[in-house]
Amino acid sequence: MSAVQLFLPCAAGVEGLLADEVARLLPQAATQTRRGGVEVQGGAREAMALNLGSRLAQRVLWPLCDAPYRSEDDLYALARTPRWDDWITPQQTLKVDVTAQRAPLKSLNFAALRIKDGVCDAMRDAHGARPSVDTRRPDLPLLLHLAPEHATLYADTSGEALFKRGWRQDQGDAPLKETLAAAMLAAAGWQGREADGPLLDPVCGSGTIAIEAAQIACGIAPGLQRHFAFERLGPFRDAAGRQAWRELRDAAQAQVRQSAVPIAAGDVSFRMTDFAVRNADRAGVRGAIDFKTADALQRTPATPRGTLMLNPPYGERIDPKGSRGGERNDARGATAREGFDDGASAPEFFSRLATHWKRHYGGWTAWVLSPDMKLPQAMRLKESRRVPMWNGPIECRLFRFDLVAGSMREPAAPPAADASE
C-alpha cells in the first residue's frame, strides 16, 4: 500500500518530545507536530516500527478516509468508501470508537453505530456476509474523529493502547502510565547513557519509572513483549509484511544489552516494592535495577552525582506517603499506601524531603511530578525548570531542582545605601 500520513496521538504537552522520538525511529520520514500528536509519512513498515519502538505515543493510527459531514448519514456514506477487503474478511471482527471536538451531533454512540453499519453493509454487498462486533479484542479497531465540520476514520494499528507494554501485572491503586514515565525521562534528557549517570526513584510504587529507565538503558524496545492489531490486518499479513515484521523484531532483539548506568528504586511499602520487583522481572530488567524497601526520608545516595526521578503520591491520585508508610483501608474499602506519619501534612513531608536532599544529595538533580503548582515553595527550593504534563485528567508540572548542600533559599539582599550619603 502507498504511504499515508500516520497519526500518533499523545498526552498534552508531549508533542515535541514525541516528534523527537519519531525522528530517531524514522530518520528519513517527514514529520509534523500537531495539537495532540504527531503526523509522519509512512507505510506498513513504518507503522510497525513505530508500534514497536515508540515509548511516548498512545497509538499508531492509519487514515482510511475523511470528508466533510453534517449528519450521521454522511458518516454512513463515509464508512462505505474504503476497500474493506484490503483490511479484513467477513469472518473477522471490528469495533468503532469515537473522539470529538465540538461535533454538532447529539450522540457519539449513534455516530459509531452508523460507521459500523457502513462497514458491515459494504462487506455484505461484496461477500454476502459481514464481520461481527467484538468490543474487547477486535481484529480491526476503528477510530472516528469528528471535528466541527470534518470527519476522519482511522484504522488503529496498535489495538491495545501502547502504554500497555505487556509486563505490568502487579500495581497499586494509582499506577503511573508507562508513556508518562517515559515522557518524564525524555523531558529530563535521561537516555540511559553512561554520561547520564545513575537514576533513583525513592517512591517507586509498582516500579514504572525505574522499569522504563532500565528498558531504555538496556535497549529493550517497548513493544517487544506484546502483540498488535496490525498483525491480524490485511496490509501487514502478506509475505512482505510478515518478513518486514520479523526483520524489525530481530533487529530490536539484537539491540538488547547490559545497562551501562546504575538504576535504583524502592518504596516504604514492602508490598509495593515486591510488586515492582515482579514487574521488573517480567519486563526483563530485574538485574538492571537495585530495589530496596526504604523510607524516602532516610535513603542516602550510593554515588555523589545522579538523577532523582519521582512521582510522589498526592491528592486525587492517592494519599501521600511519609516516613513510616504502610497500608490501610480507606473509606471506599480500597487498599492504599499510608499517609504521612503522625498525621503530618503534605507540605510538611515535602519540606522534610527537601531538607533530606540538601543534606545528602548535593550535586544531584531531582525531577518531581506534581499537580501542586506551589511545590517549590513547600520544599523551599527554587526550580530551574517546570514542564507541563498531564497525569490522566490531572494537570501537573514536572519540576527540576538542581540540588546543592545546605539551604537553596536566596540570601536576603543587603539594605540599599542611603541616597543622601
Secondary structure, DSSP 4 states (H G I P E B T S, - for coil): ---EEEEEE--TT-HHHHHHHHHHH-TTS-EEEETTEEEEEE-HHHHHHHHHH-SS-S--EEEEEEEE-SSHHHHHHHHTSS-GGGT--TTSEEEEEEEESS---S-HHHHHHHHHHHHHHHHHHHHS--PEE-SSS-SEEEEEEE-SSEEEEEEESSSS-TT--S------SSPPPHHHHHHHHHHHT--S-GGG--EEETT-TTTHHHHHHHHHHTT--TTTTS--GGGGSHHHHSHHHHHHHHHHHHHHHHT----SS-EEE--S-HHHHHHHHHHHHHTT-GGGEEE----TTT---SSSS-EEEE----TTTS----SS--EEE-TTS-EEE--SGGG--HHHHHHHHHHHHHHH-TT-EEEEEES-TTHHHHHT---SEEEEEEETTEEEEEEEEE--SS--SPPPPPPPPPTT-
